[in-house]
Each structure stands twice: as C-alpha cells, then as structure tokens.
Amino acid sequence: MFYIVARGTGMIVTDGPHKTRAYKTFGAARATRTRLCNKAGYSVADLSIVDTQHYKPRMVERVNIMTGEKFEEDVNTPHFCSPSSESFWSM
C-alpha cells in the first residue's frame, strides 16, 4: 500500500473524494501522481510516493476553542473533526 505525500507539508494528496486514500500498487500511485501533475498543477518534485509502513504523519499544534488548551493532531485531520474548529463543537 502506498500514499502520495506532498513534500513540503507532509499531507496526503489524492485526486478522489477520500483524503487518505492508499493505493495497492506502486504503479497505481504513480499513475495518480501523474494525473495530479497534469490536472492540479503539481510537479513530480512536489509529490513523493511513500509506503504506508514507513509513513509517519506530521503533527501540528492547535488550540482547542472550548478550553483554550494546546494539543497536537495529525495534519490530515479534517477540519470538522478537529476540536480547534467551531463545526466540531456545534454538531
């Protein structure tokens, strides 16, 4: 299984609706990277293909809007699932 990862931010990049999509083969990941380069304006140097066993998500520090406490979360966490967003607390 492989992920396509942006080199600068460490975020998982995909061309589909699923933001954390893993590809079964290296060839499938490479084909998706080519589509992203052609359609979304990335260059091959911006995106790397990483094995899921070796991928360590980048953590960012955010502030919980209800308590004001700082916490760390995965950079790939959707905004509405993060305690740092108002949409998380209004559901």
C-alpha positions in Angstrom: 0.0 0.0 0.0 1.3 3.4 -0.9 0.4 7.1 -0.2 1.1 10.2 -2.3 2.5 12.8 0.0 3.3 16.5 -0.5 7.0 17.0 0.3 6.6 20.5 1.8 3.7 19.9 4.1 3.6 16.1 4.7 -0.1 16.0 3.8 -1.6 13.1 1.9 -2.7 14.1 -1.6 -5.2 12.3 -3.8 -7.4 13.1 -6.7 -10.5 11.4 -5.3 -13.1 12.2 -2.6 -11.2 10.1 0.0 -8.5 12.3 1.5 -6.4 9.4 3.0 -6.6 7.0 0.1 -4.0 4.3 -0.1 -3.0 2.7 -3.4 -2.5 -1.1 -3.6 0.5 -0.9 -6.1 3.3 1.5 -6.8 2.1 1.8 -10.4 -1.4 2.9 -9.3 0.2 5.6 -7.1 2.5 6.7 -9.8 -0.4 7.0 -12.3 -2.4 9.1 -9.8 0.6 11.3 -9.2 0.9 11.8 -13.0 -2.9 12.8 -13.1 -2.3 15.2 -10.2 0.6 16.8 -12.0 -1.4 17.2 -15.2 -4.7 18.4 -13.6 -3.9 20.1 -10.3 -0.7 21.9 -11.1 1.7 19.9 -9.0 5.2 18.9 -10.2 6.7 15.5 -9.8 9.3 17.1 -7.4 6.4 18.3 -5.2 4.9 14.8 -4.6 6.5 11.7 -3.3 5.2 8.1 -3.1 5.6 6.6 0.3 5.0 3.0 1.6 2.2 3.0 4.3 4.5 1.1 6.6 7.1 3.9 6.5 4.7 6.9 6.5 4.7 8.9 9.8 2.1 11.6 9.8 3.2 15.1 10.6 1.7 16.5 13.8 0.7 20.2 14.1 -0.1 22.1 17.3 -3.6 23.6 17.5 -5.7 25.2 20.2 -9.0 23.8 21.5 -11.5 26.6 21.1 -13.6 25.5 24.1 -10.9 25.1 26.7 -8.0 27.1 25.2 -5.6 24.2 25.7 -3.0 23.4 23.1 -2.9 19.9 21.6 -1.3 18.1 18.7 -3.1 16.4 15.9 -2.4 14.8 12.6 -2.1 17.3 9.7 -4.5 15.2 7.7 -7.4 15.5 10.2 -10.4 17.0 8.5 -11.3 20.5 9.9 -14.8 19.5 11.0 -13.3 16.6 13.1 -10.8 18.9 15.0 -11.6 20.4 18.4 -10.0 23.5 17.1 -13.0 24.2 14.8 -16.4 25.6 15.6 -18.1 23.0 13.4 -16.7 20.2 15.7 -18.5 21.7 18.8 -21.7 22.7 17.0 -22.7 19.1 15.9 
